[in-house]
């Protein structure tokens, strides 16, 4: 298996409730439809850094998801809440 960890900062003044709706929408309508998807969760720390963790069957599934992400209808709305330059994606292989 593999775990994809995305960290990001929301743009100044971003509406957190609207962001949560956007991340849930892309999670349900795109990410969860990619073969190999297992689970997805969103969290925030006290400093306001957001983390999205996605569990996959394999690293290859992560690559497929990442390749198609920009074409997902909900991607623009999701990205509109973020400072894109703060987004970091790390993929971990489950041992």
Secondary structure, DSSP 8 states (H G I E B T S, - for coil): -EEEEEEEEB-TT--HHHHHHHHHHHHHHTGGGSTTEEEEEEEE-TT-EEEEEEEES-HHHHHHHHHHHTTSTTHHHHHTTB-GGG-EEEEEE--
